[in-house]
């Protein structure tokens, strides 16, 4: 299938049903999900452990068993863990809305990021962290069972108090408020500190499990606004009024991904903005040398960089968010791919974005002379022009080389 932009430039579409297929490194590890390669063969935890045990029985010189947290695995191993975690995450999010397990989902995204960032020799022990949540649920349930005089509203408040005040789960302080470390759910469980998105996941996961036990009849988790990292989520038995931002499983997971995307974004991100697209696009099309342009190894070269900026991790978070929410996330993923020298993938995403309601809304706002919308639209169009020019130059160079 061919898609042509208004300039007439054709680009073959490869099908972007899984937007995370080529997101595992700023330099993109060669071979990952390319030409149909899926490195599962001996990469799974079960096959690795079985082969280790059999070889250790036959030879005393076998290498020691891998330890969790110790980096140094070969590419096939950690890529296999990352792919498996992404598949598990997708399975979680494809369930019916009422059957999505937010705890499992956010642990799977943590497992994928851990495999890629640390080149893990063993996968993140997801089930161990699920068991921690189950233990918390069981302890809270035992206390609730003895409080027969409480109504549902009081029971929901008791669970909240049990987690926040009893177990001392809290917000981090100072710069850790914007640290991705405090978003990953296994770190939250281990250290009892997390940002609003991850704490909302904990509250929802515990309350949902207690509800299934029949100890509460209903609950709602009330979310802080995206971008507000100083307010704890709250819980109520029932929402009264329409101005309350209540949680759904997809919204909670989306907030965790949005938080990771924002914290890993390598460029400035205005507190008043929902996206960091504009400075990223301006850096891409700027004509002032390397300043602001992301490199695969050294990162972004600009005077006011972000403390946790990481192209690979920003790309992974945005790809999952684009799968989950679409809209402007397609555009934001496109600019990341363009910085990562994947012009073709970026162009394909731009085509999809231009067919979305989000682009129509942006164009309408720009036509009404709203400054922020006009700037974003102009930057997007400049990015499209650059991608077309880059593709044309690459094609001409290839033709010249073949002659």
Phi, psi and omega in degrees: 000135182244142176239133179243133175281176182301336179283350182092000182287117179274141173222131179288133175275138181255357182083111185248038179303324176249095187292346182268014189294329183236043187250011192275358175196146175300328176267004185043103178309128183294135174097343183288118178055031175241144183054036175073017183273123176235103189281067179267339196324286180245025187268344184288152181303321184291316182290326179295317183291323181291320179292327179294316184292322181291321181289327181292331179286338183261348182213135179278352182262011181295144178297150181295158178300142178293149179248141179299134179092350179267114183282165174128014180287156174289162187301316181302324183292304185288330175295320177300317178297318181295317180295317178298317179296320178295320178296319178295321177297315179298318177301317179301314187280344178274354178291163174303150186307319183283348182253005178286124177266103185295328180296311179297318183298312183287334175288326177292321178291327174294322180295320178295312181297322179297318180298318184284315186289325184257357186051055194297142175274339174223152181287158174300131182285078185303314184298327179298321179284327173299320179298327177297318178295318179298322178296318177299318178297315182296318180294318179293321180296320179300320179288324179294324181299333180272359183248066185291340183278354181278138173278178186296319180299318179291327179292318178297317178296325179295318179298316179300314180295323180299320182280309188282316183263324180286307180271355174065034172289134187211171174281148173287176182239159174053228188292339180292346175299330181249025179266130176299335179305323182276002175264325182295128193292328179293327175291324178298315180293324184286324188243358176059038173222137179197161176279173186305323182295315182287326176290326175297322177297316179297312181299315181295315181298319180289313181297321179297318180292322178291325177297320179294337175281351180083014183270343168225154184261335179196159177197160171220138172261124181263123188269149168285156179296142177304132182097349176263109186252015181244002183245128175290145169293157179236170179229148175221160177284325182204140181275132176243121183099161186257003184262010183264132181270093183269156186273144162239160179306316181293324179293320180296313179296319177299321178295321177297317179293319178299319179296315177298316179301314183293319181289327181273349185302126189282354181245173176299145179225110183296136178300336181273357185254148176275352184212153174260021186298315189302307178296329178292317179291320178297321178294325182293317187263359183295152181250027183246053173073214189272351184297126180090347180272133181283138172250152183294334185251308187273351178085208186268136179255095177207158187293328184237063180289172181266142187296331181246019183303131183205111185298315182300311183289324176298321180293319179296314180296317183291325179296319178290324178291324177294320175298323186278319189240339181064217175060225183295343178295331176297317178295317182294323176293324180299317182291329176293318178297321180297318176295333181270015176065027174253071185296321181295312178298322178296318181295319178300318179294323177298320177298317178295320180297320182292346176265001186267161175295330180297320179291321177299317178296318178297317180296321178295315179296322179294322179295335178273011177061038172276120191304314183298317180294319180296317179297316181295319180294318178298319179294322179295316180294324176294323178294317178302314180300317179295317180297319178295318180295317179298319180294319180296317179296320179295320179294318179295320179295321179293320179295318180294324181290328183283343181280000000 
